[in-house]
Amino acid sequence: MSASLARIDHGLEHTPLSIDATEGGTLWHITADPAGHPRRALFAFITSLDEVVALFLSRSDAVMLPRHIWDDLRFQLELAIGAVSTLKIFLTALLLAATRYLRKRAEQLRDEQ
């Protein structure tokens, strides 16, 4: 949902108000973007489906990583959870930095031409 909200042109919110639309109608049809809800629901379903498929393909006593981490956080504190969390945060930051670098580099190459 935040990705949909980040792309909104705020000028679109002022346009309906200039033709006497209500603020609630503007919020619902322009800002909230109900057309984006099915896409967000489908994305959430698809990303959660991988764990269900993995459960069917694995042993019956297998525990997926998110469930294992949640249980460990609730019942015992292990250093491995901190290590995995730190690694995931580091890799995410690294991917974001690489994406930003590649975009800037592509813009520079485009401007040179």
DRENPA-3360 file (N, C-alpha, C; in nm, 2 decimals, always signed):
BEGIN
1 = MSASLARI = +0.08/-0.12/+0.00/+0.00/+0.00/+0.00/+0.09/+0.13/+0.00 ~ +0.20/+0.12/+0.07/+0.29/+0.24/+0.08/+0.35/+0.27/-0.06 ~ +0.37/+0.17/-0.14/+0.42/+0.19/-0.28/+0.32/+0.26/-0.36 ~ +0.19/+0.23/-0.35/+0.09/+0.30/-0.42/+0.08/+0.44/-0.37 ~ +0.09/+0.46/-0.24/+0.08/+0.60/-0.19/+0.20/+0.69/-0.22 ~ +0.31/+0.62/-0.24/+0.43/+0.70/-0.27/+0.43/+0.76/-0.41 ~ +0.36/+0.69/-0.50/+0.35/+0.74/-0.64/+0.24/+0.84/-0.67 ~ +0.17/+0.88/-0.57/+0.05/+0.97/-0.59/+0.10/+1.11/-0.61;
9 = DHGLEHTP = +0.04/+1.17/-0.72/+0.06/+1.31/-0.75/-0.04/+1.39/-0.66 ~ +0.02/+1.47/-0.57/-0.07/+1.54/-0.47/-0.16/+1.64/-0.54 ~ -0.13/+1.68/-0.66/-0.21/+1.77/-0.74/-0.34/+1.70/-0.77 ~ -0.34/+1.57/-0.78/-0.47/+1.49/-0.81/-0.57/+1.51/-0.70 ~ -0.52/+1.53/-0.58/-0.61/+1.54/-0.46/-0.68/+1.68/-0.46 ~ -0.62/+1.78/-0.52/-0.67/+1.91/-0.52/-0.77/+1.93/-0.64 ~ -0.76/+1.86/-0.74/-0.84/+1.87/-0.86/-0.99/+1.84/-0.83 ~ -1.02/+1.73/-0.77/-1.16/+1.70/-0.74/-1.22/+1.80/-0.64;
17 = LSIDATEG = -1.14/+1.86/-0.55/-1.19/+1.96/-0.46/-1.23/+2.08/-0.53 ~ -1.16/+2.11/-0.64/-1.19/+2.23/-0.72/-1.32/+2.23/-0.79 ~ -1.37/+2.11/-0.81/-1.50/+2.09/-0.88/-1.61/+2.04/-0.78 ~ -1.59/+2.08/-0.66/-1.69/+2.06/-0.55/-1.71/+1.91/-0.51 ~ -1.61/+1.83/-0.53/-1.62/+1.69/-0.48/-1.59/+1.70/-0.32 ~ -1.65/+1.60/-0.25/-1.63/+1.59/-0.11/-1.49/+1.55/-0.08 ~ -1.44/+1.58/+0.04/-1.31/+1.54/+0.08/-1.31/+1.38/+0.10 ~ -1.42/+1.33/+0.15/-1.42/+1.18/+0.17/-1.42/+1.11/+0.03;
25 = GTLWHITA = -1.49/+1.16/-0.07/-1.48/+1.10/-0.20/-1.35/+1.11/-0.26 ~ -1.28/+1.22/-0.24/-1.14/+1.24/-0.29/-1.05/+1.14/-0.22 ~ -1.06/+1.13/-0.09/-0.98/+1.03/-0.02/-1.00/+0.89/-0.07 ~ -1.13/+0.85/-0.09/-1.16/+0.71/-0.13/-1.11/+0.68/-0.27 ~ -1.15/+0.77/-0.36/-1.12/+0.74/-0.51/-0.99/+0.78/-0.56 ~ -0.92/+0.88/-0.49/-0.79/+0.92/-0.54/-0.68/+0.87/-0.45 ~ -0.69/+0.90/-0.32/-0.58/+0.87/-0.23/-0.57/+0.72/-0.20 ~ -0.68/+0.66/-0.16/-0.68/+0.52/-0.12/-0.67/+0.42/-0.23;
33 = DPAGHPRR = -0.71/+0.46/-0.35/-0.70/+0.38/-0.47/-0.75/+0.24/-0.45 ~ -0.89/+0.23/-0.45/-0.94/+0.10/-0.42/-0.91/+0.00/-0.53 ~ -0.87/+0.04/-0.65/-0.83/-0.05/-0.76/-0.70/-0.12/-0.73 ~ -0.62/-0.06/-0.64/-0.49/-0.12/-0.60/-0.51/-0.23/-0.50 ~ -0.62/-0.23/-0.43/-0.64/-0.33/-0.32/-0.63/-0.48/-0.37 ~ -0.70/-0.51/-0.48/-0.68/-0.65/-0.53/-0.54/-0.69/-0.57 ~ -0.47/-0.59/-0.62/-0.32/-0.62/-0.66/-0.24/-0.64/-0.53 ~ -0.27/-0.56/-0.43/-0.19/-0.58/-0.30/-0.23/-0.71/-0.23;
41 = ALFAFITS = -0.36/-0.75/-0.24/-0.40/-0.88/-0.18/-0.34/-1.00/-0.25 ~ -0.34/-0.99/-0.39/-0.28/-1.10/-0.47/-0.13/-1.11/-0.44 ~ -0.06/-1.00/-0.42/+0.08/-1.00/-0.39/+0.11/-1.06/-0.25 ~ +0.02/-1.03/-0.15/+0.04/-1.08/-0.02/+0.01/-1.23/-0.02 ~ -0.09/-1.27/-0.10/-0.12/-1.42/-0.11/-0.01/-1.50/-0.18 ~ +0.04/-1.44/-0.28/+0.15/-1.51/-0.36/+0.28/-1.52/-0.27 ~ +0.31/-1.42/-0.20/+0.43/-1.42/-0.11/+0.41/-1.52/+0.00 ~ +0.29/-1.54/+0.05/+0.27/-1.63/+0.16/+0.25/-1.77/+0.11;
49 = LDEVVALF = +0.22/-1.79/-0.01/+0.20/-1.92/-0.07/+0.32/-2.01/-0.07 ~ +0.44/-1.95/-0.08/+0.57/-2.03/-0.09/+0.59/-2.11/+0.04 ~ +0.54/-2.06/+0.15/+0.56/-2.14/+0.28/+0.46/-2.26/+0.28 ~ +0.34/-2.24/+0.22/+0.25/-2.35/+0.22/+0.30/-2.46/+0.12 ~ +0.35/-2.42/+0.01/+0.41/-2.52/-0.09/+0.52/-2.59/-0.03 ~ +0.61/-2.52/+0.04/+0.73/-2.58/+0.11/+0.68/-2.68/+0.21 ~ +0.58/-2.65/+0.28/+0.53/-2.75/+0.38/+0.48/-2.88/+0.32 ~ +0.41/-2.87/+0.20/+0.37/-2.99/+0.13/+0.48/-3.07/+0.08;
57 = LSRSDAVM = +0.59/-3.00/+0.04/+0.70/-3.07/-0.02/+0.80/-3.13/+0.08 ~ +0.79/-3.08/+0.20/+0.89/-3.12/+0.31/+0.83/-3.23/+0.40 ~ +0.90/-3.27/+0.50/+0.85/-3.36/+0.60/+0.74/-3.30/+0.68 ~ +0.67/-3.38/+0.75/+0.55/-3.33/+0.82/+0.59/-3.26/+0.95 ~ +0.71/-3.29/+1.00/+0.76/-3.22/+1.12/+0.85/-3.10/+1.09 ~ +0.86/-3.06/+0.96/+0.95/-2.95/+0.93/+0.88/-2.82/+0.97 ~ +0.97/-2.73/+1.02/+0.92/-2.59/+1.06/+0.99/-2.49/+0.97 ~ +0.91/-2.40/+0.91/+0.97/-2.30/+0.83/+1.04/-2.19/+0.91;
65 = LPRHIWDD = +1.13/-2.12/+0.85/+1.22/-2.03/+0.91/+1.14/-1.92/+0.99 ~ +1.04/-1.85/+0.93/+0.96/-1.75/+1.00/+0.90/-1.81/+1.13 ~ +0.84/-1.93/+1.12/+0.78/-1.99/+1.24/+0.89/-2.02/+1.34 ~ +1.00/-2.07/+1.30/+1.11/-2.10/+1.39/+1.16/-1.98/+1.46 ~ +1.18/-1.87/+1.39/+1.22/-1.75/+1.45/+1.12/-1.69/+1.55 ~ +0.99/-1.70/+1.51/+0.89/-1.65/+1.60/+0.88/-1.73/+1.73 ~ +0.89/-1.86/+1.72/+0.89/-1.95/+1.84/+1.01/-1.92/+1.93 ~ +1.13/-1.90/+1.87/+1.25/-1.88/+1.94/+1.24/-1.74/+2.01;
73 = LRFQLELA = +1.18/-1.64/+1.94/+1.17/-1.51/+2.01/+1.07/-1.52/+2.13 ~ +0.97/-1.60/+2.12/+0.87/-1.60/+2.22/+0.92/-1.69/+2.34 ~ +1.00/-1.79/+2.32/+1.03/-1.89/+2.42/+1.17/-1.89/+2.47 ~ +1.26/-1.85/+2.38/+1.40/-1.85/+2.42/+1.48/-1.75/+2.33 ~ +1.59/-1.70/+2.39/+1.67/-1.61/+2.31/+1.79/-1.68/+2.26 ~ +1.81/-1.68/+2.13/+1.93/-1.74/+2.07/+2.01/-1.63/+2.00 ~ +2.14/-1.65/+1.99/+2.22/-1.56/+1.92/+2.20/-1.57/+1.77 ~ +2.16/-1.69/+1.73/+2.14/-1.72/+1.58/+2.03/-1.63/+1.53;
81 = IGAVSTLK = +1.93/-1.60/+1.60/+1.82/-1.51/+1.56/+1.88/-1.37/+1.53 ~ +1.96/-1.32/+1.62/+2.02/-1.19/+1.60/+2.11/-1.19/+1.48 ~ +2.18/-1.30/+1.46/+2.27/-1.31/+1.34/+2.20/-1.31/+1.21 ~ +2.09/-1.39/+1.21/+2.01/-1.40/+1.08/+1.94/-1.27/+1.06 ~ +1.89/-1.20/+1.16/+1.82/-1.07/+1.14/+1.92/-0.97/+1.09 ~ +2.04/-0.97/+1.15/+2.14/-0.87/+1.11/+2.18/-0.90/+0.96 ~ +2.20/-1.02/+0.93/+2.23/-1.06/+0.79/+2.13/-1.01/+0.69 ~ +2.00/-1.04/+0.73/+1.89/-1.00/+0.64/+1.89/-0.84/+0.62;
89 = IFLTALLL = +1.91/-0.77/+0.73/+1.91/-0.62/+0.72/+2.03/-0.58/+0.64 ~ +2.14/-0.64/+0.66/+2.26/-0.60/+0.58/+2.24/-0.63/+0.43 ~ +2.19/-0.74/+0.40/+2.17/-0.78/+0.26/+2.06/-0.68/+0.19 ~ +1.96/-0.65/+0.27/+1.86/-0.56/+0.22/+1.92/-0.42/+0.19 ~ +2.00/-0.37/+0.29/+2.06/-0.24/+0.27/+2.16/-0.25/+0.15 ~ +2.23/-0.36/+0.14/+2.32/-0.37/+0.02/+2.25/-0.37/-0.11 ~ +2.14/-0.44/-0.12/+2.06/-0.44/-0.24/+2.00/-0.30/-0.27 ~ +1.96/-0.23/-0.17/+1.91/-0.10/-0.19/+2.02/+0.00/-0.24;
97 = AATRYLRK = +2.13/-0.01/-0.18/+2.25/+0.07/-0.22/+2.29/+0.04/-0.37 ~ +2.29/-0.09/-0.40/+2.33/-0.13/-0.54/+2.23/-0.08/-0.64 ~ +2.10/-0.09/-0.60/+1.99/-0.04/-0.69/+2.01/+0.11/-0.71 ~ +2.03/+0.18/-0.60/+2.04/+0.33/-0.62/+2.16/+0.36/-0.70 ~ +2.28/+0.29/-0.68/+2.40/+0.32/-0.76/+2.37/+0.29/-0.91 ~ +2.31/+0.18/-0.94/+2.28/+0.14/-1.08/+2.19/+0.24/-1.14 ~ +2.09/+0.29/-1.07/+2.00/+0.39/-1.13/+2.07/+0.52/-1.16 ~ +2.15/+0.57/-1.06/+2.23/+0.69/-1.09/+2.33/+0.67/-1.20;
105 = RAEQLRDE = +2.39/+0.56/-1.21/+2.48/+0.53/-1.32/+2.41/+0.53/-1.45 ~ +2.29/+0.47/-1.46/+2.21/+0.47/-1.58/+2.17/+0.61/-1.62 ~ +2.13/+0.69/-1.52/+2.10/+0.83/-1.55/+2.22/+0.91/-1.61 ~ +2.33/+0.89/-1.55/+2.45/+0.95/-1.60/+2.49/+0.91/-1.74 ~ +2.48/+0.79/-1.77/+2.50/+0.74/-1.91/+2.40/+0.79/-2.00 ~ +2.27/+0.80/-1.96/+2.17/+0.86/-2.04/+2.19/+1.01/-2.07 ~ +2.24/+1.08/-1.97/+2.26/+1.22/-1.99/+2.38/+1.25/-2.07 ~ +2.48/+1.16/-2.07/+2.60/+1.18/-2.16/+2.57/+1.16/-2.30;
113 = Q = +2.47/+1.09/-2.34/+2.43/+1.06/-2.48/+2.35/+1.17/-2.53;
% end
